[in-house]
Amino acid sequence: MSTTLETRAEIIKLARLLGTPADQLGYLERAAPEDLRALRELATDKLFEGDRDRLHKLALASRVLPATLGATIARWALGALLSARVTGLLSPSKAVDIAAHLPASFLADIAVELDPRRAREVIERIPAWQVGEVAAELARRNEHVAMGRFVGYLGDEALSASMEQIDDAGLLRIAFVMEGKDRLDHVVSLLPEGRLAGVMHAADRGGLWPEALDLLDHLSDELQGDLAEIAAAQGLLESLTETAYAEDLWDVVLPVIPLMNEATRLTLARLRIVEDRDALAAILAGAGKHDLWAALLPLVPHLPAGSRDMVASIAAGFDQGVLERIVDVVAEHDMWSILLPLIALNPTLQGRIDPVIAARRR
Amino acid sequence: MELNLGATALEAELGAEPPSGLVEVLAPDQLQTLADSLGTAKRRQSQALDRAIKDALGHVPFVFRGAVELILL
């Protein structure tokens, strides 16, 4: 997973929790995402546990009220913040009964203030149609972080009902900050056919390629290949790779190359970006940094002749350790038919790598 | 070992030890800024909750209000 993107998503979520603009937390960019997540969970506990005792008394009082009266009191007397805090302290069936008498706009107010971890059973029991209505309201308010916290607690029907209400750009923004991204693959599998193409176009139109690349990064091999093919078919690979270059996200893009079909791989190899020496150097540096030679090398034979020359010339300047690693990977994956024609293009590279190959074969 | 006042402040606001990786990577003044942000969020949250409870009490008949206030505030 891309640490850069994970950290960026964590900063957005922490900023939302602290009520601080995310750009004021730029100093956290060096932090590991797992540390930021742990910090956010500690801070959430602190913010949500502080008044538990007095709210517990309020919850006890709510338990004896009929649901219709409970809903009236929640809406007109308690307000969203208190109702959200009390939700997790009520019995789930009572909370769901009360929710059934509340409008979507007020439930959306509550959702923004709710810590879903404390109301898991309630969320799971809310009917799908009602979840969809609340999602529509939250989407209208651009409450992507709030929605992202709920995804992990919703059943398939509720997820589908919600995704119908959210536009393509909204889906990308929510996926970027959602909790439990290991579920993303399943969530995406619930999307109707054609929706992913819309999502890719939304990334292109809205400057949301980092969010789209993060989505790609969390999908199964099969869906990664599908998404790459959709991007190629929609003519969006150029824009996608330009973002990968600008934001140094080759660790997300390169692993997808072996999952592409031949036509998509060829499209990738013929993009303008591979004719730019600096971009090629960045791609090779990314492959070295993240040990992605096995993913990248199969692309090399598809490159235009000029780009292959540039690759050989850049590789001629690699540290000895990097050349040794490339030879190891080539030997391990039997990629000699890719490497040998490449090194033949540049005498310096050949002079440096031949001894490495000879040593490896001894 | 040198005392990291930023880390101490953050620990006080969290009521728990902050993640060690964070303490290693952030400068003490950055940890202090983080602690201040959390402190502000806690105060804001507590004030919002107090306000919400007071607003809610406005709907309780006057004769019962004192007793309910005792429970909630």
Chai-1 contact restraints between the chains, C-beta under 6 A:
chainA,res_idxA,chainB,res_idxB,connection_type,confidence,min_distance_angstrom,max_distance_angstrom,comment,restraint_id
A,L18,B,S37,contact,1.0,0.0,6.0,A-B,restraint_1
A,L18,B,A41,contact,1.0,0.0,6.0,A-B,restraint_2
A,G19,B,A41,contact,1.0,0.0,6.0,A-B,restraint_3
A,T20,B,S37,contact,1.0,0.0,6.0,A-B,restraint_4
A,Y27,B,Q30,contact,1.0,0.0,6.0,A-B,restraint_5
A,R30,B,V25,contact,1.0,0.0,6.0,A-B,restraint_6
A,A31,B,L22,contact,1.0,0.0,6.0,A-B,restraint_7
A,A31,B,V25,contact,1.0,0.0,6.0,A-B,restraint_8
A,A32,B,G21,contact,1.0,0.0,6.0,A-B,restraint_9
A,D35,B,P19,contact,1.0,0.0,6.0,A-B,restraint_10
A,D35,B,G21,contact,1.0,0.0,6.0,A-B,restraint_11
A,D35,B,L22,contact,1.0,0.0,6.0,A-B,restraint_12
A,A38,B,P19,contact,1.0,0.0,6.0,A-B,restraint_13
A,L39,B,P19,contact,1.0,0.0,6.0,A-B,restraint_14
A,L39,B,L22,contact,1.0,0.0,6.0,A-B,restraint_15
A,L42,B,L14,contact,1.0,0.0,6.0,A-B,restraint_16
A,L42,B,A16,contact,1.0,0.0,6.0,A-B,restraint_17
A,A43,B,L38,contact,1.0,0.0,6.0,A-B,restraint_18
A,K46,B,L14,contact,1.0,0.0,6.0,A-B,restraint_19
A,K46,B,G15,contact,1.0,0.0,6.0,A-B,restraint_20
A,L47,B,Q45,contact,1.0,0.0,6.0,A-B,restraint_21
A,D51,B,L49,contact,1.0,0.0,6.0,A-B,restraint_22
A,R54,B,L72,contact,1.0,0.0,6.0,A-B,restraint_23
A,K57,B,I71,contact,1.0,0.0,6.0,A-B,restraint_24
A,A77,B,A56,contact,1.0,0.0,6.0,A-B,restraint_25
A,A77,B,H59,contact,1.0,0.0,6.0,A-B,restraint_26
A,L78,B,A56,contact,1.0,0.0,6.0,A-B,restraint_27
A,G79,B,A52,contact,1.0,0.0,6.0,A-B,restraint_28
A,L81,B,A48,contact,1.0,0.0,6.0,A-B,restraint_29
A,L81,B,A52,contact,1.0,0.0,6.0,A-B,restraint_30
A,L82,B,A52,contact,1.0,0.0,6.0,A-B,restraint_31
